[in-house]
Amino acid sequence: MCTVKSFLILCFIISSSITHAQTIKVAAIDWCPQICVDKSRAGYTVDLIKKIYQGSEYTLQIDIFPWSRAIKYVTEGKYDALLAPAKKEAPHLIFPRFGVGSQRMCFFTSIKDPWEFDGEQSLANKQVGIAFDTSIEELNEYIEKHPEQFQFQPYHERYVAQSAKKVMKGRVDAFLFTKNTTMLELKNAGLEKSIRSAGCVSQAEIYLAFTANKKKSEEVANAVRFFENRLAHLTKSGYIDKLYQQYAIN
């Protein structure tokens, strides 16, 4: 039997759930297979964070921007989290204890060019394409000392294809980007027989990193705590290993 009291209790429960519901606004880039836009799969980092917050008080709003703008929006607090930087790409953000994957930065050059990256000395007299706001870990200091050897451009969905064509036209000797994404984009653009990997530099963990905006400090702390607990559980369950296998991540 429905009473006034039970009705009021129900209203209170509904009201409380609405009050505590929180949308996490995530700024991201088109970076398949990590983050895939307008494709049959969302990307393994997107699948993972959706799984983490599934069935919770949190909902995710994921919007795609050029990389530098995505970093800016999260820095300013317009967005709550950034998917998916390495720590050195946005060190001012709040990073959970656990990452959502990894990125391996590699050089790519013409299939006809025998050059291979073999430490800083092998970069002598080379012109290299690179994306703004990209961290190359152990090469960051070299890049800072030799800016004349690097041609910077914004990262967007056409970065790989444009960089490959610059190599083919002789405008740069090589370009740098993450291996999984580059191999996929070269295949999609029909350039996999023209461009090859010429050695890798570093592998770094990537994260769902949160804004350090003080106005959002309490809600960010709660979202990070929830993220870490759920990710630890998913790791133990074997979900993440299966997810990587689905996307052929090695």
SULDA-V810228 format. One record per run of one state. SS is the DSSP state (hx for helix, st for strand, lp for the rest). FROM is the first residue (numbers start at 1). TO is the last residue. Records with the same first field share a line. If there is no record, write none. Layout:
BEGIN
SS: FROM-TO + FROM-TO
END
This chain:
BEGIN
lp: 1-3 + 21-21 + 29-30 + 32-34 + 36-43 + 54-57 + 65-66 + 77-80 + 84-86 + 90-93 + 96-100 + 111-119 + 124-127 + 132-136 + 146-146 + 154-158 + 169-173 + 189-194 + 207-207 + 211-213 + 238-238 + 247-250
hx: 4-20 + 44-53 + 67-76 + 87-89 + 120-123 + 137-145 + 147-149 + 159-168 + 179-188 + 214-237 + 239-246
st: 22-28 + 31-31 + 35-35 + 58-64 + 81-83 + 94-95 + 101-110 + 128-131 + 150-153 + 174-178 + 195-206 + 208-210
END
